Amino acid sequence: MHFMSQVPPYIAALRSYIPGKPIAELQRETGAARIIKLASNENPLGPSPKVKEAIGNALDDIHRYPDGGFALTRALAARYRVTPDNIVLGAGSDSLMLALVRAFVTEGGEVVASAGSFAQYYLMPQSRGAIVKTAPLKEYRYDLAAIAALVTPKTQMIFLANPNNPTGTMFTKAEWEAFYRQIPAETLIVLDEAYFEFVETNPDWPDSQKYRYDNVVTLRTFSKTYGLAGLRLGYGIGQTDPIREMKKVKLPFEPNVLALVAGEAALGDREFVDRYRSLVEEGRAVFYERLARMGVRYVPSAANFVMAVFPDQTTAETIHKGLLARGVIVRSLHAFGLPEAIRITIGLPEENVQCMDAIAALV
Ligand SMILES: Cc1ncc(COP(=O)(O)O)c(C=O)c1O
């Protein structure tokens, strides 16, 4: 028997996640000197100077294994007024999603999510042999009633992103409360709040930390607002029971030493977060104004990116390719099941203008 025949059919059927095109790759392909990447919802300001200093100071310790993130866990527990047993750290929220799937999802079990959402909600349960059921978006928003209608006694987990990637839309308090009432206590809801810092002051946004339901685990990340995507650092907040199970299956030495000190320094730099949020707000307004002037439809966003919608797939592909040829990397949403749309991360003011000028030239 060939060893490859051991690969279960549900793994063999998977396709690898394709990330946003890296700058160096487009540089190799086009030889262009100046490339801007607005494709992966990264913070264009880079990391805060305080983070860089903390990482510099920690370099002498990288021959040691991480200590499990004792200090960062305590800092997060203090911030959220919970105990360290309510917090779990991971190498990005991606890694914590996998820990949740390993702990709570079994072969043949059911997982429910929305279509047009974060790819890992489908890939990770499928890698476990689970069946993923999705409800279509409605006007590019989550249709929570349709999602709830897919839930059966076999549903082990529901993934929800709020705000959602790639649409940038959010569901409201009223929608969340009505949804939650329909979900049995046996089902675990994973509430992915990767972009919460961009909506936390919106009175309509349902902050999972104001509800703290037993069967909800919240995921948050340092990748977006704090500009630490390359270091891989995320955290989960929940009741002690699910958090304990996640800790059993996550890799013991993630996050790494540098990510841990970076996270602590980042949490302490609120000015940096405020600066970035203002940049996002201003950039979003520029995108809206320019896209509207060009007659390009966009979906109003609650996050650090905007989804632009074209009349059809061919137009979206032409725009995406035309932007690449002009040194602007945005995200094609073909793989997200939205082939008529592209997602543009808000960048530095000059990058935003360059991107909008390029779209204007193409439309
Ligand atoms: C909704 C959502 N969840 C999670 C992630 C992954 O974040 P992390 O870098 O913490 O793994 C992303 C990143 O794009 C995202 O958009």
The ligand as an SDF file (V2000), in Angstrom:
LIG
                    3D

 16 16  0  0  0  0  0  0  0  0999 V2000
  -12.0880   37.3530   10.2120 C   0  0  0  0  0  0  0  0  0  0  0  0
  -10.6680   36.9830   10.4200 C   0  0  0  0  0  0  0  0  0  0  0  0
  -10.3560   36.1370   11.3960 N   0  0  0  0  0  0  0  0  0  0  0  0
   -9.1000   35.7740   11.6390 C   0  0  0  0  0  0  0  0  0  0  0  0
   -8.0670   36.2330   10.8680 C   0  0  0  0  0  0  0  0  0  0  0  0
   -6.6900   35.7050   11.1160 C   0  0  0  0  0  0  0  0  0  0  0  0
   -6.0160   36.4650   11.9830 O   0  0  0  0  0  0  0  0  0  0  0  0
   -4.6660   35.9830   12.6250 P   0  0  0  0  0  0  0  0  0  0  0  0
   -3.6020   36.7240   11.9200 O   0  0  0  0  0  0  0  0  0  0  0  0
   -4.8010   36.3730   14.0630 O   0  0  0  0  0  0  0  0  0  0  0  0
   -4.5370   34.5050   12.4710 O   0  0  0  0  0  0  0  0  0  0  0  0
   -8.3300   37.1290    9.8380 C   0  0  0  0  0  0  0  0  0  0  0  0
   -7.2190   37.6210    9.0040 C   0  0  0  0  0  0  0  0  0  0  0  0
   -7.3660   38.0270    7.8930 O   0  0  0  0  0  0  0  0  0  0  0  0
   -9.6570   37.5040    9.6090 C   0  0  0  0  0  0  0  0  0  0  0  0
   -9.9640   38.3220    8.6180 O   0  0  0  0  0  0  0  0  0  0  0  0
  1  2  1  0
  2  3  1  0
  2 15  2  0
  3  4  2  0
  4  5  1  0
  5  6  1  0
  5 12  2  0
  6  7  1  0
  7  8  1  0
  8  9  2  0
  8 10  1  0
  8 11  1  0
 12 13  1  0
 12 15  1  0
 13 14  2  0
 15 16  1  0
M  END
$$$$
